[in-house]
Amino acid sequence: MNDPASAPRVSGNPVRDLPLPDLAGFTHRWVDAGGVRVHVVQGGQPDGPAVVLLAGFPQTWWAWRKVMPNLADRFHVIAIDLPGQGHSERPDISYDTHTVAAHVHAAVKALGVPAYWLVAHDIGAWVAFSLALTYQDQLHGLALLDAGIPGITLPDAIPTDPERAWKTWHFAFHLVPDLPETLLAGREREYVGWFLKVKTLAPDTFDDADIEQYAASVAADGGLRASLAYYRDAPESARKNHEALAQQRLSVPVLGISSSHGSIPDMAASIRPWADHATGIVVPDAGHFIPDEQPDAVAAALTDFLTEDD
């Protein structure tokens, strides 16, 4: 694996001043996804079942770097930077999850993938839930990791109990106009580092290079604006989720992955009222960033889920 700081610029990359890390056995590609240039990292078995991975705030596709090699022997592994994230374009668009989901699905279609499994964490899971509601006839199944979904399981009120408030306080902060930009510009490393250190069970899960990389992504042109926009457009995400669920439920298999020290104690239970087939597991010895903290357990759970009907 190359040092991200020494990675060369790549033609087609819309965020060229951001170092581009490489992962052995995987290649970078940019596709036109409904008018947004989206960054894709793919590898594994080209003819195998396709697995699409989405990360959340404040991460990028790099969140899956420890899981991807464990899936590559059996699957066509595709990690995607969401619009506004990592090396994807940061357009001035609505970042409600149905709009973003359309771009993500268009990126998968641009790769020539007819149907796929979808796996997502945090804000990536927000997008994945909305994508499944619209395109579930092209999904084999959906796995969601430690995320409250807007309008579904994300609470309307932020708890004031200090024992719980630290997990969700930022939802309200990100909604305030202008103030987050004023306070965070130039301090992205400190802010991103807080999330990565405090929300893991083992604070040394992320090293300085990881923190620098994720902070640089948020700080790159339009990154902070896009990161905040996902939260600011969450009410629209919730409204569209409600509209979609008034017409249908999730009929694809759903796997909810929680952790012993995460934000959502039982992901499967939280999704089950809207899904016909939801099962769940709890990964021990992990906080919120489960793919980084327990990648082998995540890869094993996903492999069991993806091959259940084999």
Secondary structure, DSSP 4 states (H G I P E B T S, - for coil): ---GGGPPP-TT-S-TTS-----TTEEEEEEE-SSSEEEEEEEE-TTSPEEEEE--TT--GGGGTTTHHHHTTTSEEEEEPPTTSTTS---SS---HHHHHHHHHHHHHHTT-SSEEEEEETHHHHHHHHHHHHHGGGEEEEEEES-PPTTTTS-SS----HHHHHHHHHHHHHHSSSHHHHHHTT-HHHHHHHHHHHTSSSGGGS-HHHHHHHHHHHHSTTHHHHHHHHHHTHHHHHHHHHHHHTT--B-S-EEEEEETTSS-S-HHHHHGGGBSSEEEEEESS--S-HHHH-HHHHHHHHHHHHTTT-
